[in-house]
Amino acid sequence: MKAEFRLKKAYQYNYVFRKGKGVKDENFVLLSCPTAKGKKIGFSISKKYGKAVQRNRLRRQLKAAFDEILPNVLEGINVVVLPRKSTAYQFCDIVASLTVLCKKANIWK
């Protein structure tokens, strides 16, 4: 995922946490809120998920999954994704789950 599509600053995450609407399924919680510029995606993976190796692996998988579905996400949206369970995910399950969540949140084209 290109750097221009990522949330980078703490105030960007805080804005989404405060103003965003959430949808969830058994794997993830997706928070989204409208913004004036482009689309930006962020991931918040807590330490309860596991050690750094597991958290970074999940983060890499989420970035790759959003690379696939990013062309179908509407412009003018900030998104934060939170995992719900601390087990390993399969890549195909991640893509399917994020696609369903984006449609449920009405940010799918």
PyMOL CGO cylinders between C-alpha atoms (Angstrom):
from pymol import cmd
from pymol.cgo import CYLINDER

trace = [
    CYLINDER, 0.00, 0.00, 0.00, 1.37, 3.38, -0.96, 0.3, 1, 1, 1, 1, 1, 1,
    CYLINDER, 1.37, 3.38, -0.96, 2.17, 5.85, 1.79, 0.3, 1, 1, 1, 1, 1, 1,
    CYLINDER, 2.17, 5.85, 1.79, -0.34, 8.36, 0.40, 0.3, 1, 1, 1, 1, 1, 1,
    CYLINDER, -0.34, 8.36, 0.40, -3.18, 5.98, 1.37, 0.3, 1, 1, 1, 1, 1, 1,
    CYLINDER, -3.18, 5.98, 1.37, -2.10, 5.44, 5.00, 0.3, 1, 1, 1, 1, 1, 1,
    CYLINDER, -2.10, 5.44, 5.00, -3.08, 7.25, 8.17, 0.3, 1, 1, 1, 1, 1, 1,
    CYLINDER, -3.08, 7.25, 8.17, 0.17, 8.35, 9.80, 0.3, 1, 1, 1, 1, 1, 1,
    CYLINDER, 0.17, 8.35, 9.80, -0.47, 10.78, 12.62, 0.3, 1, 1, 1, 1, 1, 1,
    CYLINDER, -0.47, 10.78, 12.62, -2.10, 10.16, 15.99, 0.3, 1, 1, 1, 1, 1, 1,
    CYLINDER, -2.10, 10.16, 15.99, -4.60, 12.98, 15.45, 0.3, 1, 1, 1, 1, 1, 1,
    CYLINDER, -4.60, 12.98, 15.45, -5.84, 11.24, 12.28, 0.3, 1, 1, 1, 1, 1, 1,
    CYLINDER, -5.84, 11.24, 12.28, -6.49, 8.02, 14.19, 0.3, 1, 1, 1, 1, 1, 1,
    CYLINDER, -6.49, 8.02, 14.19, -8.10, 9.93, 17.07, 0.3, 1, 1, 1, 1, 1, 1,
    CYLINDER, -8.10, 9.93, 17.07, -10.45, 11.71, 14.67, 0.3, 1, 1, 1, 1, 1, 1,
    CYLINDER, -10.45, 11.71, 14.67, -11.63, 8.39, 13.20, 0.3, 1, 1, 1, 1, 1, 1,
    CYLINDER, -11.63, 8.39, 13.20, -12.04, 6.85, 16.68, 0.3, 1, 1, 1, 1, 1, 1,
    CYLINDER, -12.04, 6.85, 16.68, -14.14, 9.81, 17.85, 0.3, 1, 1, 1, 1, 1, 1,
    CYLINDER, -14.14, 9.81, 17.85, -16.23, 10.59, 14.76, 0.3, 1, 1, 1, 1, 1, 1,
    CYLINDER, -16.23, 10.59, 14.76, -16.24, 7.29, 12.89, 0.3, 1, 1, 1, 1, 1, 1,
    CYLINDER, -16.24, 7.29, 12.89, -19.09, 4.85, 12.47, 0.3, 1, 1, 1, 1, 1, 1,
    CYLINDER, -19.09, 4.85, 12.47, -18.23, 1.24, 13.12, 0.3, 1, 1, 1, 1, 1, 1,
    CYLINDER, -18.23, 1.24, 13.12, -19.25, -2.04, 11.53, 0.3, 1, 1, 1, 1, 1, 1,
    CYLINDER, -19.25, -2.04, 11.53, -18.05, -5.43, 12.65, 0.3, 1, 1, 1, 1, 1, 1,
    CYLINDER, -18.05, -5.43, 12.65, -18.02, -9.11, 11.88, 0.3, 1, 1, 1, 1, 1, 1,
    CYLINDER, -18.02, -9.11, 11.88, -16.40, -12.08, 13.59, 0.3, 1, 1, 1, 1, 1, 1,
    CYLINDER, -16.40, -12.08, 13.59, -12.89, -11.08, 12.43, 0.3, 1, 1, 1, 1, 1, 1,
    CYLINDER, -12.89, -11.08, 12.43, -12.59, -7.28, 12.30, 0.3, 1, 1, 1, 1, 1, 1,
    CYLINDER, -12.59, -7.28, 12.30, -14.06, -3.95, 13.34, 0.3, 1, 1, 1, 1, 1, 1,
    CYLINDER, -14.06, -3.95, 13.34, -13.99, -1.29, 10.61, 0.3, 1, 1, 1, 1, 1, 1,
    CYLINDER, -13.99, -1.29, 10.61, -14.34, 2.37, 11.63, 0.3, 1, 1, 1, 1, 1, 1,
    CYLINDER, -14.34, 2.37, 11.63, -14.94, 4.91, 8.86, 0.3, 1, 1, 1, 1, 1, 1,
    CYLINDER, -14.94, 4.91, 8.86, -15.60, 8.62, 8.69, 0.3, 1, 1, 1, 1, 1, 1,
    CYLINDER, -15.60, 8.62, 8.69, -15.81, 11.13, 5.85, 0.3, 1, 1, 1, 1, 1, 1,
    CYLINDER, -15.81, 11.13, 5.85, -12.94, 13.49, 5.13, 0.3, 1, 1, 1, 1, 1, 1,
    CYLINDER, -12.94, 13.49, 5.13, -12.22, 16.30, 2.70, 0.3, 1, 1, 1, 1, 1, 1,
    CYLINDER, -12.22, 16.30, 2.70, -9.24, 14.65, 1.00, 0.3, 1, 1, 1, 1, 1, 1,
    CYLINDER, -9.24, 14.65, 1.00, -8.72, 11.28, -0.65, 0.3, 1, 1, 1, 1, 1, 1,
    CYLINDER, -8.72, 11.28, -0.65, -8.96, 7.95, 1.11, 0.3, 1, 1, 1, 1, 1, 1,
    CYLINDER, -8.96, 7.95, 1.11, -6.68, 6.86, 3.92, 0.3, 1, 1, 1, 1, 1, 1,
    CYLINDER, -6.68, 6.86, 3.92, -6.44, 3.53, 5.70, 0.3, 1, 1, 1, 1, 1, 1,
    CYLINDER, -6.44, 3.53, 5.70, -4.99, 2.77, 9.13, 0.3, 1, 1, 1, 1, 1, 1,
    CYLINDER, -4.99, 2.77, 9.13, -4.57, -0.36, 11.23, 0.3, 1, 1, 1, 1, 1, 1,
    CYLINDER, -4.57, -0.36, 11.23, -4.62, -0.54, 15.01, 0.3, 1, 1, 1, 1, 1, 1,
    CYLINDER, -4.62, -0.54, 15.01, -3.38, -3.87, 16.35, 0.3, 1, 1, 1, 1, 1, 1,
    CYLINDER, -3.38, -3.87, 16.35, -3.06, -4.10, 20.11, 0.3, 1, 1, 1, 1, 1, 1,
    CYLINDER, -3.06, -4.10, 20.11, -0.53, -6.11, 22.07, 0.3, 1, 1, 1, 1, 1, 1,
    CYLINDER, -0.53, -6.11, 22.07, -3.22, -8.57, 23.11, 0.3, 1, 1, 1, 1, 1, 1,
    CYLINDER, -3.22, -8.57, 23.11, -3.05, -9.92, 19.56, 0.3, 1, 1, 1, 1, 1, 1,
    CYLINDER, -3.05, -9.92, 19.56, 0.45, -11.26, 20.16, 0.3, 1, 1, 1, 1, 1, 1,
    CYLINDER, 0.45, -11.26, 20.16, 4.10, -10.38, 20.02, 0.3, 1, 1, 1, 1, 1, 1,
    CYLINDER, 4.10, -10.38, 20.02, 5.55, -8.03, 17.42, 0.3, 1, 1, 1, 1, 1, 1,
    CYLINDER, 5.55, -8.03, 17.42, 6.07, -10.76, 14.84, 0.3, 1, 1, 1, 1, 1, 1,
    CYLINDER, 6.07, -10.76, 14.84, 2.38, -11.74, 14.83, 0.3, 1, 1, 1, 1, 1, 1,
    CYLINDER, 2.38, -11.74, 14.83, 1.19, -8.12, 14.85, 0.3, 1, 1, 1, 1, 1, 1,
    CYLINDER, 1.19, -8.12, 14.85, 3.47, -7.14, 11.96, 0.3, 1, 1, 1, 1, 1, 1,
    CYLINDER, 3.47, -7.14, 11.96, 2.44, -10.20, 9.94, 0.3, 1, 1, 1, 1, 1, 1,
    CYLINDER, 2.44, -10.20, 9.94, -1.23, -9.30, 10.34, 0.3, 1, 1, 1, 1, 1, 1,
    CYLINDER, -1.23, -9.30, 10.34, -0.48, -5.68, 9.45, 0.3, 1, 1, 1, 1, 1, 1,
    CYLINDER, -0.48, -5.68, 9.45, 1.29, -6.79, 6.25, 0.3, 1, 1, 1, 1, 1, 1,
    CYLINDER, 1.29, -6.79, 6.25, -1.63, -9.05, 5.35, 0.3, 1, 1, 1, 1, 1, 1,
    CYLINDER, -1.63, -9.05, 5.35, -4.13, -6.23, 5.93, 0.3, 1, 1, 1, 1, 1, 1,
    CYLINDER, -4.13, -6.23, 5.93, -2.11, -3.84, 3.75, 0.3, 1, 1, 1, 1, 1, 1,
    CYLINDER, -2.11, -3.84, 3.75, -1.96, -6.42, 0.95, 0.3, 1, 1, 1, 1, 1, 1,
    CYLINDER, -1.96, -6.42, 0.95, -5.71, -7.07, 1.25, 0.3, 1, 1, 1, 1, 1, 1,
    CYLINDER, -5.71, -7.07, 1.25, -6.50, -3.35, 1.03, 0.3, 1, 1, 1, 1, 1, 1,
    CYLINDER, -6.50, -3.35, 1.03, -4.23, -3.08, -2.02, 0.3, 1, 1, 1, 1, 1, 1,
    CYLINDER, -4.23, -3.08, -2.02, -6.63, -5.46, -3.75, 0.3, 1, 1, 1, 1, 1, 1,
    CYLINDER, -6.63, -5.46, -3.75, -9.86, -3.77, -2.69, 0.3, 1, 1, 1, 1, 1, 1,
    CYLINDER, -9.86, -3.77, -2.69, -8.72, -0.13, -2.56, 0.3, 1, 1, 1, 1, 1, 1,
    CYLINDER, -8.72, -0.13, -2.56, -9.89, 0.74, -6.11, 0.3, 1, 1, 1, 1, 1, 1,
    CYLINDER, -9.89, 0.74, -6.11, -13.43, -0.15, -5.03, 0.3, 1, 1, 1, 1, 1, 1,
    CYLINDER, -13.43, -0.15, -5.03, -13.44, 2.04, -1.90, 0.3, 1, 1, 1, 1, 1, 1,
    CYLINDER, -13.44, 2.04, -1.90, -15.05, 5.48, -2.20, 0.3, 1, 1, 1, 1, 1, 1,
    CYLINDER, -15.05, 5.48, -2.20, -12.99, 8.68, -2.15, 0.3, 1, 1, 1, 1, 1, 1,
    CYLINDER, -12.99, 8.68, -2.15, -13.16, 11.02, 0.85, 0.3, 1, 1, 1, 1, 1, 1,
    CYLINDER, -13.16, 11.02, 0.85, -13.07, 8.31, 3.53, 0.3, 1, 1, 1, 1, 1, 1,
    CYLINDER, -13.07, 8.31, 3.53, -10.72, 7.57, 6.43, 0.3, 1, 1, 1, 1, 1, 1,
    CYLINDER, -10.72, 7.57, 6.43, -10.78, 3.97, 7.64, 0.3, 1, 1, 1, 1, 1, 1,
    CYLINDER, -10.78, 3.97, 7.64, -9.28, 2.22, 10.68, 0.3, 1, 1, 1, 1, 1, 1,
    CYLINDER, -9.28, 2.22, 10.68, -9.31, -1.58, 10.96, 0.3, 1, 1, 1, 1, 1, 1,
    CYLINDER, -9.31, -1.58, 10.96, -9.10, -3.43, 14.29, 0.3, 1, 1, 1, 1, 1, 1,
    CYLINDER, -9.10, -3.43, 14.29, -8.77, -7.23, 14.62, 0.3, 1, 1, 1, 1, 1, 1,
    CYLINDER, -8.77, -7.23, 14.62, -11.25, -8.87, 16.99, 0.3, 1, 1, 1, 1, 1, 1,
    CYLINDER, -11.25, -8.87, 16.99, -9.64, -12.22, 17.77, 0.3, 1, 1, 1, 1, 1, 1,
    CYLINDER, -9.64, -12.22, 17.77, -6.08, -13.22, 18.51, 0.3, 1, 1, 1, 1, 1, 1,
    CYLINDER, -6.08, -13.22, 18.51, -5.82, -16.19, 16.15, 0.3, 1, 1, 1, 1, 1, 1,
    CYLINDER, -5.82, -16.19, 16.15, -4.01, -16.33, 12.82, 0.3, 1, 1, 1, 1, 1, 1,
    CYLINDER, -4.01, -16.33, 12.82, -6.00, -15.30, 9.75, 0.3, 1, 1, 1, 1, 1, 1,
    CYLINDER, -6.00, -15.30, 9.75, -5.91, -16.73, 6.24, 0.3, 1, 1, 1, 1, 1, 1,
    CYLINDER, -5.91, -16.73, 6.24, -5.41, -14.13, 3.51, 0.3, 1, 1, 1, 1, 1, 1,
    CYLINDER, -5.41, -14.13, 3.51, -8.54, -15.13, 1.60, 0.3, 1, 1, 1, 1, 1, 1,
    CYLINDER, -8.54, -15.13, 1.60, -10.60, -14.73, 4.80, 0.3, 1, 1, 1, 1, 1, 1,
    CYLINDER, -10.60, -14.73, 4.80, -9.14, -11.26, 5.36, 0.3, 1, 1, 1, 1, 1, 1,
    CYLINDER, -9.14, -11.26, 5.36, -10.04, -10.08, 1.84, 0.3, 1, 1, 1, 1, 1, 1,
    CYLINDER, -10.04, -10.08, 1.84, -13.55, -11.53, 2.05, 0.3, 1, 1, 1, 1, 1, 1,
    CYLINDER, -13.55, -11.53, 2.05, -14.18, -10.05, 5.50, 0.3, 1, 1, 1, 1, 1, 1,
    CYLINDER, -14.18, -10.05, 5.50, -12.92, -6.57, 4.56, 0.3, 1, 1, 1, 1, 1, 1,
    CYLINDER, -12.92, -6.57, 4.56, -15.01, -6.59, 1.37, 0.3, 1, 1, 1, 1, 1, 1,
    CYLINDER, -15.01, -6.59, 1.37, -18.16, -7.42, 3.33, 0.3, 1, 1, 1, 1, 1, 1,
    CYLINDER, -18.16, -7.42, 3.33, -17.37, -4.78, 5.95, 0.3, 1, 1, 1, 1, 1, 1,
    CYLINDER, -17.37, -4.78, 5.95, -16.78, -2.08, 3.31, 0.3, 1, 1, 1, 1, 1, 1,
    CYLINDER, -16.78, -2.08, 3.31, -20.13, -2.89, 1.70, 0.3, 1, 1, 1, 1, 1, 1,
    CYLINDER, -20.13, -2.89, 1.70, -21.83, -2.88, 5.09, 0.3, 1, 1, 1, 1, 1, 1,
    CYLINDER, -21.83, -2.88, 5.09, -20.30, 0.53, 5.88, 0.3, 1, 1, 1, 1, 1, 1,
    CYLINDER, -20.30, 0.53, 5.88, -21.47, 1.95, 2.52, 0.3, 1, 1, 1, 1, 1, 1,
    CYLINDER, -21.47, 1.95, 2.52, -17.95, 2.86, 1.41, 0.3, 1, 1, 1, 1, 1, 1,
    CYLINDER, -17.95, 2.86, 1.41, -17.95, 0.43, -1.54, 0.3, 1, 1, 1, 1, 1, 1,
    CYLINDER, -17.95, 0.43, -1.54, -18.38, 1.84, -5.05, 0.3, 1, 1, 1, 1, 1, 1,
]
cmd.load_cgo(trace, "trace")
